[in-house]
């Protein structure tokens, strides 16, 4: 059974924290959470964000049941200066014990309510600085703290309460800040030269019995890797970098939706460490979650004071299904980690993947191509 560690050393990378100039309209500070019971029957994804230069704060809750029904609650309001009291309307995040335990609540809003406590199982990991440019302009400059943990409490959907048992419910949380596209679209101006042709993204935080593994990898269309971070944090506090992982994503034929991935990394001695990752449920976070390409909800857009709404999506509906392969998808993730000596461990967490546009190593030639 996974149990929280007594002490949580924070893995610090050698680079100093990079705080972008806060005059950029796209400056953001966002917390993200996910929770599941390891069955693939339910997946909760939620977050809260602050956008100081847009004057907005907002939050969302997504609940995916069975991979077919996707329910979203959105909340938005004017930003405030009380950053230690994170809340948007009926949604709140209260830090009980820094980098160890927090309480997340949503009072009944359009039939959805959440009362959950997150308890970290290992120390938080800090992502390496992450920078993207379009032409000469920096369009993303960010980093995050990430942590895997257990959840307890309850989720209520239209009067039905779902008990969240920490013995089985697991997930991850992260907090990121910096610059990324948010709010209303900017005026087009001169087209980017060269044009943006896409990105290939992998974010996989997983908890095993005696370690946490966090993989964050992004590649450009030709396969050039602009972010490579694969770190194992052992329960006793040891931190181990797992080199330059090779990732083969297993796409469903005719789509960009993965069923899993094979990841081959190396431990400190150079011996292979292999992860077989599988998806038990796919939840597109660009359908009602506000992430890139979401036509219904975009983070940082002013909706009016005290705004709330609920949207429900049938992911089998052709109008929705056609959007799913062309954005970032969060998966209920299961992984089997095999060491060089044959030792195997099973882990659970998040398998987040996005294949946007061209990616030569995957055989994706342009924005519309799919796996054979």
MARMARTI-383850 format. One record per residue (C-alpha): residue number from 0; z, y, x; residue in three letters. Coordinates in steps of 0.1 Angstrom, whole numbers, plus 5000, padded with zeros to 4 digits. Example, Ala and Ser with C-alpha at 12.3 -4.5 7.8 and 13.67 -1.06 7.14 Angstrom:
REM residues 2
+-----+------+------+------+------+
| seq |   pz |   py |   px | type |
+-----+------+------+------+------+
|   0 | 5078 | 4955 | 5123 |  ALA |
|   1 | 5071 | 4989 | 5137 |  SER |
+-----+------+------+------+------+
***
This chain:
REM residues 372
+-----+------+------+------+------+
| seq |   pz |   py |   px | type |
+-----+------+------+------+------+
|   0 | 5000 | 5000 | 5000 |  UNK |
|   1 | 4992 | 5035 | 5012 |  UNK |
|   2 | 5023 | 5057 | 5016 |  UNK |
|   3 | 5027 | 5092 | 5028 |  UNK |
|   4 | 5036 | 5098 | 5064 |  UNK |
|   5 | 5070 | 5113 | 5073 |  UNK |
|   6 | 5055 | 5141 | 5094 |  UNK |
|   7 | 5021 | 5157 | 5093 |  UNK |
|   8 | 5007 | 5170 | 5126 |  UNK |
|   9 | 4977 | 5192 | 5120 |  UNK |
|  10 | 4947 | 5183 | 5141 |  UNK |
|  11 | 4936 | 5215 | 5158 |  UNK |
|  12 | 4901 | 5218 | 5172 |  UNK |
|  13 | 4898 | 5237 | 5205 |  UNK |
|  14 | 4878 | 5265 | 5188 |  UNK |
|  15 | 4897 | 5294 | 5173 |  UNK |
|  16 | 4895 | 5299 | 5136 |  UNK |
|  17 | 4864 | 5321 | 5128 |  UNK |
|  18 | 4871 | 5347 | 5101 |  UNK |
|  19 | 4838 | 5363 | 5092 |  UNK |
|  20 | 4836 | 5400 | 5085 |  UNK |
|  21 | 4850 | 5405 | 5050 |  UNK |
|  22 | 4824 | 5431 | 5041 |  UNK |
|  23 | 4798 | 5404 | 5035 |  UNK |
|  24 | 4792 | 5401 | 4997 |  UNK |
|  25 | 4792 | 5363 | 5001 |  UNK |
|  26 | 4827 | 5360 | 5016 |  UNK |
|  27 | 4847 | 5332 | 4998 |  UNK |
|  28 | 4879 | 5313 | 4999 |  UNK |
|  29 | 4879 | 5281 | 4979 |  UNK |
|  30 | 4900 | 5250 | 4973 |  UNK |
|  31 | 4884 | 5217 | 4962 |  UNK |
|  32 | 4901 | 5185 | 4949 |  UNK |
|  33 | 4889 | 5151 | 4937 |  UNK |
|  34 | 4908 | 5122 | 4922 |  UNK |
|  35 | 4899 | 5086 | 4910 |  UNK |
|  36 | 4915 | 5053 | 4902 |  UNK |
|  37 | 4892 | 5032 | 4925 |  UNK |
|  38 | 4875 | 5015 | 4895 |  UNK |
|  39 | 4844 | 5038 | 4891 |  UNK |
|  40 | 4854 | 5044 | 4855 |  UNK |
|  41 | 4867 | 5079 | 4859 |  UNK |
|  42 | 4863 | 5107 | 4885 |  UNK |
|  43 | 4879 | 5141 | 4884 |  UNK |
|  44 | 4866 | 5170 | 4905 |  UNK |
|  45 | 4881 | 5204 | 4904 |  UNK |
|  46 | 4884 | 5236 | 4924 |  UNK |
|  47 | 4895 | 5273 | 4925 |  UNK |
|  48 | 4877 | 5301 | 4943 |  UNK |
|  49 | 4883 | 5337 | 4953 |  UNK |
|  50 | 4854 | 5361 | 4960 |  UNK |
|  51 | 4869 | 5394 | 4972 |  UNK |
|  52 | 4837 | 5414 | 4975 |  UNK |
|  53 | 4825 | 5404 | 4941 |  UNK |
|  54 | 4858 | 5411 | 4924 |  UNK |
|  55 | 4859 | 5376 | 4909 |  UNK |
|  56 | 4881 | 5345 | 4909 |  UNK |
|  57 | 4871 | 5313 | 4890 |  UNK |
|  58 | 4880 | 5276 | 4886 |  UNK |
|  59 | 4864 | 5245 | 4872 |  UNK |
|  60 | 4873 | 5210 | 4861 |  UNK |
|  61 | 4847 | 5182 | 4859 |  UNK |
|  62 | 4856 | 5148 | 4844 |  UNK |
|  63 | 4830 | 5120 | 4848 |  UNK |
|  64 | 4836 | 5089 | 4828 |  UNK |
|  65 | 4816 | 5057 | 4835 |  UNK |
|  66 | 4790 | 5077 | 4854 |  UNK |
|  67 | 4773 | 5087 | 4821 |  UNK |
|  68 | 4794 | 5114 | 4804 |  UNK |
|  69 | 4801 | 5146 | 4824 |  UNK |
|  70 | 4825 | 5171 | 4809 |  UNK |
|  71 | 4831 | 5205 | 4825 |  UNK |
|  72 | 4856 | 5233 | 4818 |  UNK |
|  73 | 4849 | 5267 | 4834 |  UNK |
|  74 | 4873 | 5296 | 4838 |  UNK |
|  75 | 4867 | 5330 | 4853 |  UNK |
|  76 | 4886 | 5363 | 4856 |  UNK |
|  77 | 4890 | 5395 | 4876 |  UNK |
|  78 | 4904 | 5389 | 4911 |  UNK |
|  79 | 4939 | 5399 | 4919 |  UNK |
|  80 | 4958 | 5404 | 4952 |  UNK |
|  81 | 4985 | 5377 | 4947 |  UNK |
|  82 | 4970 | 5350 | 4969 |  UNK |
|  83 | 5002 | 5330 | 4970 |  UNK |
|  84 | 5000 | 5326 | 4933 |  UNK |
|  85 | 4966 | 5309 | 4928 |  UNK |
|  86 | 4956 | 5308 | 4891 |  UNK |
|  87 | 4928 | 5316 | 4868 |  UNK |
|  88 | 4939 | 5318 | 4832 |  UNK |
|  89 | 4954 | 5284 | 4823 |  UNK |
|  90 | 4944 | 5269 | 4856 |  UNK |
|  91 | 4969 | 5270 | 4885 |  UNK |
|  92 | 4975 | 5255 | 4920 |  UNK |
|  93 | 5011 | 5257 | 4933 |  UNK |
|  94 | 5019 | 5247 | 4968 |  UNK |
|  95 | 5051 | 5226 | 4967 |  UNK |
|  96 | 5052 | 5217 | 5004 |  UNK |
|  97 | 5025 | 5232 | 5027 |  UNK |
|  98 | 4998 | 5207 | 5038 |  UNK |
|  99 | 5018 | 5179 | 5022 |  UNK |
| 100 | 5022 | 5183 | 4984 |  UNK |
| 101 | 5008 | 5206 | 4957 |  UNK |
| 102 | 5008 | 5208 | 4919 |  UNK |
| 103 | 4976 | 5213 | 4900 |  UNK |
| 104 | 4977 | 5222 | 4863 |  UNK |
| 105 | 4953 | 5231 | 4835 |  UNK |
| 106 | 4970 | 5239 | 4802 |  UNK |
| 107 | 4950 | 5227 | 4773 |  UNK |
| 108 | 4916 | 5244 | 4774 |  UNK |
| 109 | 4889 | 5233 | 4750 |  UNK |
| 110 | 4906 | 5199 | 4747 |  UNK |
| 111 | 4911 | 5193 | 4784 |  UNK |
| 112 | 4944 | 5194 | 4802 |  UNK |
| 113 | 4956 | 5184 | 4837 |  UNK |
| 114 | 4990 | 5180 | 4852 |  UNK |
| 115 | 4986 | 5164 | 4887 |  UNK |
| 116 | 5006 | 5163 | 4919 |  UNK |
| 117 | 4988 | 5156 | 4952 |  UNK |
| 118 | 5007 | 5140 | 4981 |  UNK |
| 119 | 4990 | 5139 | 5015 |  UNK |
| 120 | 4989 | 5105 | 5032 |  UNK |
| 121 | 4980 | 5118 | 5066 |  UNK |
| 122 | 4979 | 5151 | 5085 |  UNK |
| 123 | 4952 | 5177 | 5076 |  UNK |
| 124 | 4920 | 5178 | 5097 |  UNK |
| 125 | 4903 | 5210 | 5105 |  UNK |
| 126 | 4865 | 5209 | 5104 |  UNK |
| 127 | 4845 | 5223 | 5134 |  UNK |
| 128 | 4829 | 5257 | 5127 |  UNK |
| 129 | 4798 | 5254 | 5106 |  UNK |
| 130 | 4770 | 5279 | 5108 |  UNK |
| 131 | 4736 | 5281 | 5091 |  UNK |
| 132 | 4709 | 5308 | 5093 |  UNK |
| 133 | 4679 | 5318 | 5072 |  UNK |
| 134 | 4657 | 5336 | 5097 |  UNK |
| 135 | 4680 | 5359 | 5116 |  UNK |
| 136 | 4706 | 5361 | 5089 |  UNK |
| 137 | 4738 | 5340 | 5088 |  UNK |
| 138 | 4739 | 5325 | 5053 |  UNK |
| 139 | 4768 | 5301 | 5059 |  UNK |
| 140 | 4797 | 5305 | 5084 |  UNK |
| 141 | 4826 | 5284 | 5073 |  UNK |
| 142 | 4852 | 5257 | 5081 |  UNK |
| 143 | 4878 | 5238 | 5062 |  UNK |
| 144 | 4910 | 5219 | 5063 |  UNK |
| 145 | 4906 | 5184 | 5048 |  UNK |
| 146 | 4932 | 5158 | 5038 |  UNK |
| 147 | 4933 | 5125 | 5019 |  UNK |
| 148 | 4962 | 5117 | 4995 |  UNK |
| 149 | 4975 | 5101 | 4964 |  UNK |
| 150 | 4977 | 5116 | 4929 |  UNK |
| 151 | 5003 | 5113 | 4902 |  UNK |
| 152 | 5006 | 5128 | 4867 |  UNK |
| 153 | 4982 | 5129 | 4838 |  UNK |
| 154 | 4948 | 5139 | 4825 |  UNK |
| 155 | 4943 | 5146 | 4788 |  UNK |
| 156 | 4909 | 5146 | 4772 |  UNK |
| 157 | 4906 | 5154 | 4735 |  UNK |
| 158 | 4941 | 5142 | 4727 |  UNK |
| 159 | 4939 | 5110 | 4748 |  UNK |
| 160 | 4963 | 5110 | 4778 |  UNK |
| 161 | 4953 | 5091 | 4809 |  UNK |
| 162 | 4982 | 5082 | 4832 |  UNK |
| 163 | 4976 | 5089 | 4868 |  UNK |
| 164 | 4995 | 5063 | 4889 |  UNK |
| 165 | 4999 | 5072 | 4926 |  UNK |
| 166 | 4998 | 5034 | 4935 |  UNK |
| 167 | 4961 | 5035 | 4927 |  UNK |
| 168 | 4949 | 5071 | 4922 |  UNK |
| 169 | 4935 | 5086 | 4954 |  UNK |
| 170 | 4913 | 5114 | 4965 |  UNK |
| 171 | 4909 | 5143 | 4989 |  UNK |
| 172 | 4915 | 5180 | 4990 |  UNK |
| 173 | 4901 | 5207 | 5012 |  UNK |
| 174 | 4903 | 5244 | 5016 |  UNK |
| 175 | 4873 | 5263 | 5031 |  UNK |
| 176 | 4866 | 5299 | 5037 |  UNK |
| 177 | 4839 | 5321 | 5052 |  UNK |
| 178 | 4804 | 5330 | 5040 |  UNK |
| 179 | 4781 | 5310 | 5017 |  UNK |
| 180 | 4758 | 5320 | 4988 |  UNK |
| 181 | 4779 | 5329 | 4958 |  UNK |
| 182 | 4776 | 5352 | 4928 |  UNK |
| 183 | 4745 | 5366 | 4912 |  UNK |
| 184 | 4712 | 5361 | 4930 |  UNK |
| 185 | 4704 | 5388 | 4956 |  UNK |
| 186 | 4671 | 5407 | 4955 |  UNK |
| 187 | 4644 | 5386 | 4971 |  UNK |
| 188 | 4633 | 5410 | 4998 |  UNK |
| 189 | 4609 | 5396 | 5025 |  UNK |
| 190 | 4605 | 5358 | 5023 |  UNK |
| 191 | 4624 | 5339 | 5050 |  UNK |
| 192 | 4603 | 5332 | 5081 |  UNK |
| 193 | 4604 | 5303 | 5087 |  UNK |
| 194 | 4612 | 5293 | 5051 |  UNK |
| 195 | 4642 | 5272 | 5043 |  UNK |
| 196 | 4630 | 5236 | 5040 |  UNK |
| 197 | 4662 | 5218 | 5032 |  UNK |
| 198 | 4694 | 5202 | 5045 |  UNK |
| 199 | 4709 | 5167 | 5048 |  UNK |
| 200 | 4746 | 5167 | 5042 |  UNK |
| 201 | 4774 | 5140 | 5044 |  UNK |
| 202 | 4811 | 5146 | 5038 |  UNK |
| 203 | 4832 | 5114 | 5038 |  UNK |
| 204 | 4870 | 5117 | 5038 |  UNK |
| 205 | 4885 | 5082 | 5035 |  UNK |
| 206 | 4921 | 5067 | 5036 |  UNK |
| 207 | 4928 | 5033 | 5051 |  UNK |
| 208 | 4962 | 5017 | 5054 |  UNK |
| 209 | 4970 | 5032 | 5088 |  UNK |
| 210 | 4945 | 5060 | 5094 |  UNK |
| 211 | 4925 | 5087 | 5077 |  UNK |
| 212 | 4888 | 5091 | 5086 |  UNK |
| 213 | 4869 | 5124 | 5080 |  UNK |
| 214 | 4832 | 5125 | 5086 |  UNK |
| 215 | 4812 | 5158 | 5082 |  UNK |
| 216 | 4776 | 5157 | 5093 |  UNK |
| 217 | 4747 | 5180 | 5085 |  UNK |
| 218 | 4711 | 5178 | 5098 |  UNK |
| 219 | 4681 | 5200 | 5096 |  UNK |
| 220 | 4648 | 5188 | 5082 |  UNK |
| 221 | 4636 | 5174 | 5115 |  UNK |
| 222 | 4669 | 5156 | 5120 |  UNK |
| 223 | 4685 | 5181 | 5144 |  UNK |
| 224 | 4722 | 5179 | 5139 |  UNK |
| 225 | 4740 | 5213 | 5134 |  UNK |
| 226 | 4774 | 5198 | 5125 |  UNK |
| 227 | 4788 | 5166 | 5139 |  UNK |
| 228 | 4825 | 5158 | 5132 |  UNK |
| 229 | 4838 | 5123 | 5128 |  UNK |
| 230 | 4875 | 5121 | 5134 |  UNK |
| 231 | 4901 | 5094 | 5128 |  UNK |
| 232 | 4938 | 5105 | 5124 |  UNK |
| 233 | 4962 | 5076 | 5128 |  UNK |
| 234 | 4995 | 5074 | 5109 |  UNK |
| 235 | 5014 | 5079 | 5142 |  UNK |
| 236 | 4996 | 5112 | 5148 |  UNK |
| 237 | 4970 | 5101 | 5173 |  UNK |
| 238 | 4936 | 5118 | 5169 |  UNK |
| 239 | 4905 | 5099 | 5179 |  UNK |
| 240 | 4870 | 5114 | 5179 |  UNK |
| 241 | 4844 | 5088 | 5169 |  UNK |
| 242 | 4814 | 5102 | 5188 |  UNK |
| 243 | 4780 | 5107 | 5174 |  UNK |
| 244 | 4778 | 5086 | 5142 |  UNK |
| 245 | 4745 | 5071 | 5132 |  UNK |
| 246 | 4741 | 5072 | 5094 |  UNK |
| 247 | 4717 | 5052 | 5073 |  UNK |
| 248 | 4719 | 5062 | 5036 |  UNK |
| 249 | 4708 | 5035 | 5012 |  UNK |
| 250 | 4689 | 5054 | 4984 |  UNK |
| 251 | 4680 | 5038 | 4951 |  UNK |
| 252 | 4642 | 5033 | 4950 |  UNK |
| 253 | 4624 | 5062 | 4935 |  UNK |
| 254 | 4653 | 5086 | 4938 |  UNK |
| 255 | 4675 | 5105 | 4962 |  UNK |
| 256 | 4707 | 5090 | 4948 |  UNK |
| 257 | 4725 | 5068 | 4973 |  UNK |
| 258 | 4742 | 5035 | 4965 |  UNK |
| 259 | 4760 | 5037 | 4998 |  UNK |
| 260 | 4756 | 5041 | 5036 |  UNK |
| 261 | 4760 | 5023 | 5069 |  UNK |
| 262 | 4777 | 5044 | 5095 |  UNK |
| 263 | 4779 | 5033 | 5131 |  UNK |
| 264 | 4803 | 5053 | 5153 |  UNK |
| 265 | 4821 | 5046 | 5186 |  UNK |
| 266 | 4858 | 5047 | 5194 |  UNK |
| 267 | 4874 | 5064 | 5225 |  UNK |
| 268 | 4865 | 5034 | 5247 |  UNK |
| 269 | 4828 | 5034 | 5235 |  UNK |
| 270 | 4832 | 5003 | 5213 |  UNK |
| 271 | 4815 | 5003 | 5180 |  UNK |
| 272 | 4832 | 5012 | 5148 |  UNK |
| 273 | 4811 | 5005 | 5117 |  UNK |
| 274 | 4817 | 5017 | 5081 |  UNK |
| 275 | 4800 | 5002 | 5051 |  UNK |
| 276 | 4803 | 5028 | 5024 |  UNK |
| 277 | 4796 | 5020 | 4988 |  UNK |
| 278 | 4794 | 5042 | 4957 |  UNK |
| 279 | 4812 | 5031 | 4925 |  UNK |
| 280 | 4803 | 5062 | 4905 |  UNK |
| 281 | 4780 | 5092 | 4911 |  UNK |
| 282 | 4790 | 5127 | 4899 |  UNK |
| 283 | 4765 | 5155 | 4906 |  UNK |
| 284 | 4785 | 5186 | 4914 |  UNK |
| 285 | 4754 | 5208 | 4908 |  UNK |
| 286 | 4756 | 5199 | 4871 |  UNK |
| 287 | 4784 | 5219 | 4857 |  UNK |
| 288 | 4803 | 5221 | 4890 |  UNK |
| 289 | 4788 | 5254 | 4902 |  UNK |
| 290 | 4774 | 5241 | 4935 |  UNK |
| 291 | 4739 | 5248 | 4948 |  UNK |
| 292 | 4712 | 5246 | 4921 |  UNK |
| 293 | 4735 | 5245 | 4891 |  UNK |
| 294 | 4717 | 5263 | 4863 |  UNK |
| 295 | 4748 | 5265 | 4841 |  UNK |
| 296 | 4776 | 5277 | 4863 |  UNK |
| 297 | 4776 | 5294 | 4897 |  UNK |
| 298 | 4807 | 5303 | 4916 |  UNK |
| 299 | 4815 | 5339 | 4919 |  UNK |
| 300 | 4795 | 5352 | 4889 |  UNK |
| 301 | 4813 | 5377 | 4867 |  UNK |
| 302 | 4816 | 5362 | 4832 |  UNK |
| 303 | 4841 | 5387 | 4818 |  UNK |
| 304 | 4879 | 5389 | 4817 |  UNK |
| 305 | 4896 | 5357 | 4806 |  UNK |
| 306 | 4863 | 5337 | 4803 |  UNK |
| 307 | 4865 | 5300 | 4794 |  UNK |
| 308 | 4839 | 5275 | 4782 |  UNK |
| 309 | 4834 | 5237 | 4779 |  UNK |
| 310 | 4802 | 5219 | 4785 |  UNK |
| 311 | 4794 | 5182 | 4781 |  UNK |
| 312 | 4764 | 5165 | 4797 |  UNK |
| 313 | 4748 | 5132 | 4790 |  UNK |
| 314 | 4736 | 5122 | 4824 |  UNK |
| 315 | 4710 | 5098 | 4809 |  UNK |
| 316 | 4694 | 5127 | 4790 |  UNK |
| 317 | 4660 | 5134 | 4807 |  UNK |
| 318 | 4668 | 5171 | 4808 |  UNK |
| 319 | 4698 | 5164 | 4829 |  UNK |
| 320 | 4688 | 5133 | 4848 |  UNK |
| 321 | 4658 | 5151 | 4863 |  UNK |
| 322 | 4682 | 5175 | 4881 |  UNK |
| 323 | 4706 | 5149 | 4895 |  UNK |
| 324 | 4687 | 5137 | 4926 |  UNK |
| 325 | 4681 | 5173 | 4939 |  UNK |
| 326 | 4716 | 5184 | 4947 |  UNK |
| 327 | 4749 | 5174 | 4962 |  UNK |
| 328 | 4764 | 5143 | 4946 |  UNK |
| 329 | 4801 | 5133 | 4949 |  UNK |
| 330 | 4808 | 5095 | 4946 |  UNK |
| 331 | 4838 | 5074 | 4941 |  UNK |
| 332 | 4838 | 5059 | 4975 |  UNK |
| 333 | 4849 | 5026 | 4989 |  UNK |
| 334 | 4845 | 5017 | 5026 |  UNK |
| 335 | 4850 | 4987 | 5048 |  UNK |
| 336 | 4857 | 4996 | 5085 |  UNK |
| 337 | 4849 | 4970 | 5111 |  UNK |
| 338 | 4862 | 4973 | 5146 |  UNK |
| 339 | 4846 | 4958 | 5177 |  UNK |
| 340 | 4871 | 4929 | 5177 |  UNK |
| 341 | 4862 | 4920 | 5141 |  UNK |
| 342 | 4893 | 4936 | 5125 |  UNK |
| 343 | 4884 | 4949 | 5090 |  UNK |
| 344 | 4902 | 4974 | 5068 |  UNK |
| 345 | 4893 | 4986 | 5033 |  UNK |
| 346 | 4895 | 5023 | 5025 |  UNK |
| 347 | 4890 | 5046 | 4995 |  UNK |
| 348 | 4881 | 5082 | 4991 |  UNK |
| 349 | 4850 | 5105 | 4987 |  UNK |
| 350 | 4814 | 5098 | 4996 |  UNK |
| 351 | 4796 | 5131 | 4992 |  UNK |
| 352 | 4759 | 5133 | 5000 |  UNK |
| 353 | 4731 | 5157 | 4995 |  UNK |
| 354 | 4694 | 5152 | 5005 |  UNK |
| 355 | 4679 | 5186 | 4998 |  UNK |
| 356 | 4643 | 5192 | 5007 |  UNK |
| 357 | 4626 | 5176 | 5037 |  UNK |
| 358 | 4644 | 5151 | 5060 |  UNK |
| 359 | 4621 | 5134 | 5084 |  UNK |
| 360 | 4645 | 5106 | 5095 |  UNK |
| 361 | 4650 | 5095 | 5059 |  UNK |
| 362 | 4613 | 5097 | 5051 |  UNK |
| 363 | 4616 | 5126 | 5027 |  UNK |
| 364 | 4586 | 5147 | 5033 |  UNK |
| 365 | 4593 | 5177 | 5010 |  UNK |
| 366 | 4615 | 5189 | 4981 |  UNK |
| 367 | 4600 | 5165 | 4955 |  UNK |
| 368 | 4596 | 5133 | 4975 |  UNK |
| 369 | 4619 | 5103 | 4968 |  UNK |
| 370 | 4628 | 5071 | 4985 |  UNK |
| 371 | 4602 | 5043 | 4983 |  UNK |
+-----+------+------+------+------+
***
